[in-house]
């Protein structure tokens, strides 16, 4: 399997490609289901979630599926209520801002508390072509903490940073509980059949290197240490973190996701002897085929035929993308990487 071979830095016949948020609103067949139920309901119905996971694989020659779920799903069993509002995205009902807010927040038993995710994984594995691996995922500790403390989207991460500076003990306790949850959640996904797992650290790029190294990286390392060696390679994606890849690269992952703010070869030089995933600007997919082609070719050229490249976007695909452009991109990755460089 191309993706698993690339994770192990073995040679492949063409660069494997999958796309963060490859399932979702840009697909009319997704919107048709979404009209009938809420997003969280879709996640909780394994038959629906499995169907939506497979939708992009029917259209495009993707080299991996990623289970349809969300990084926020573990919050509810932890005792942290949330919902998705129509305009503002996720809303945490009672954000955690001080020590006493942590009372009642607890670890989970993912296999039973999030059984619907495990059932989705089993269903997808059953229905998916055996040559295509399935990726499981979780939010990384800081990204989950930032939602839990900020209460939703944030412009400057003021609440979570204030907690880090003012009450590092409470912040550390929150990060530790989250880390336990993430370990348990990823282990359960691997046991259910996920063949690769990705940790999404979507908002870690808003931290400076000092805070990242002191207060966040040890928790990322803890999670990866406890999940590695279970037979599923671990991908760690730090969005916006391209200015501190020297630190990110200490997380212990098998594969590092790279955003589009740095050239792939420069990122790879900093990360060293690991596999690397990325790193096309997701907005490229709004451009015409010629523009997509040029930028795919640049990423492939910078990978330079080194084993261990997984092609992806530098962050998630947005709902406005025309599906035909995704097809063009996926085919271009295979065509350009199979040709001699
Ligand atoms: O990649 C995939 O195809 C698998 C599914 C997936 C979703 N969310 C589905 C989703 C994955 C891997 C995620 C991860 C996720 N969720 C992240 C990390 C990746 C990233 O983008 O940085 C984050 C930060 C979230 C939190 C989240 N979920 C937000 C902020 C939102 C609302 C914003 C938005 O795009 O509407 C969601 C909702 C969400 N998660 C949707 C999907 C398809 C849209 C739901 C809808 O149909 O209304």
Boltz pocket constraint, residues with backbone or C-beta under 6 A from the ligand:
constraints:
  - pocket:
      binder: B
      contacts: [[A, 19], [A, 20], [A, 21], [A, 22], [A, 23], [A, 24], [A, 25], [A, 34], [A, 39], [A, 66], [A, 67], [A, 68], [A, 69], [A, 70], [A, 71], [A, 72], [A, 89], [A, 90], [A, 137], [A, 200], [A, 202], [A, 239], [A, 316]]
      max_distance: 6.0
